Amino acid sequence: MARLPLVPMDKLDHRLAEVLEAFKRAAPDFNPDAVRAMGNNPEVSTAFYNFYTGVRLHGLLDARLKELVRLRIAELNDCRT
């Protein structure tokens, strides 16, 4: 269960809604809850996703390999994802 309230999809800042749509197009199984939780602070969230979108959706490695690396790092640090 989330510790932060999840912002309803129709109440998300328009910039975060655009980020969410980009992730849905790139990864149809993307869970929107992280974006919805970060919607509580749109300014910080937008800055983060401006960085993260480029890292996650573009680059030399494909998205599947990046996700496997992310999961392995989380596992090594006892982080639940």
VMD Tcl script that draws the C-alpha trace (Angstrom):
set ca {
  {0.00 0.00 0.00}
  {1.26 3.48 -0.86}
  {2.27 5.79 1.97}
  {1.53 8.84 -0.11}
  {-1.90 9.48 -1.50}
  {-2.09 8.68 -5.21}
  {-3.22 11.65 -7.26}
  {-6.19 10.70 -9.47}
  {-5.23 10.40 -13.13}
  {-7.51 13.27 -14.15}
  {-5.94 15.57 -11.51}
  {-2.28 15.06 -12.52}
  {-0.33 18.10 -13.60}
  {-0.39 18.20 -17.41}
  {3.41 17.74 -17.57}
  {3.21 14.55 -15.49}
  {0.28 13.32 -17.56}
  {2.48 13.68 -20.67}
  {5.29 11.74 -18.96}
  {2.84 9.02 -18.01}
  {1.60 8.74 -21.60}
  {5.19 8.47 -22.88}
  {5.88 5.60 -20.49}
  {2.62 3.86 -21.41}
  {3.55 4.02 -25.10}
  {7.06 2.68 -24.45}
  {6.03 0.03 -21.89}
  {2.32 -0.87 -21.93}
  {2.69 -2.77 -18.64}
  {4.10 0.33 -16.87}
  {2.54 0.83 -13.42}
  {1.38 4.46 -13.15}
  {1.33 4.49 -9.33}
  {4.84 6.00 -9.02}
  {3.86 8.91 -11.25}
  {0.59 9.30 -9.36}
  {2.40 9.36 -5.99}
  {4.95 11.87 -7.26}
  {2.05 13.98 -8.51}
  {1.81 15.35 -4.98}
  {4.77 17.60 -5.85}
  {4.55 18.41 -9.57}
  {7.59 20.70 -9.72}
  {10.02 18.15 -8.27}
  {8.36 15.31 -10.16}
  {8.62 17.09 -13.48}
  {12.34 17.77 -12.93}
  {12.93 14.14 -11.98}
  {11.02 12.73 -14.95}
  {12.73 15.11 -17.39}
  {15.93 13.34 -16.35}
  {14.51 9.83 -15.91}
  {12.57 9.69 -19.19}
  {15.75 10.17 -21.20}
  {17.61 7.55 -19.19}
  {14.78 5.03 -19.25}
  {13.46 5.38 -22.79}
  {16.61 6.31 -24.75}
  {20.27 5.36 -24.82}
  {22.55 2.57 -25.96}
  {20.95 -0.25 -23.93}
  {17.47 -1.51 -24.66}
  {14.72 -0.97 -22.08}
  {14.55 -4.66 -21.13}
  {18.22 -4.82 -20.19}
  {17.98 -1.55 -18.24}
  {15.05 -2.99 -16.28}
  {16.98 -6.18 -15.49}
  {19.93 -4.12 -14.25}
  {17.62 -1.95 -12.15}
  {16.02 -5.02 -10.57}
  {19.40 -6.60 -9.83}
  {20.68 -3.43 -8.17}
  {17.50 -3.26 -6.09}
  {17.93 -6.90 -5.06}
  {21.56 -6.35 -4.05}
  {20.46 -3.43 -1.87}
  {17.51 -5.26 -0.29}
  {15.17 -2.79 -1.95}
  {11.64 -3.83 -2.77}
  {10.44 -2.56 -6.14}
}
mol new
graphics top color blue
foreach p $ca { graphics top sphere $p radius 0.5 }
foreach p [lrange $ca 0 end-1] q [lrange $ca 1 end] { graphics top cylinder $p $q radius 0.2 }
display resetview
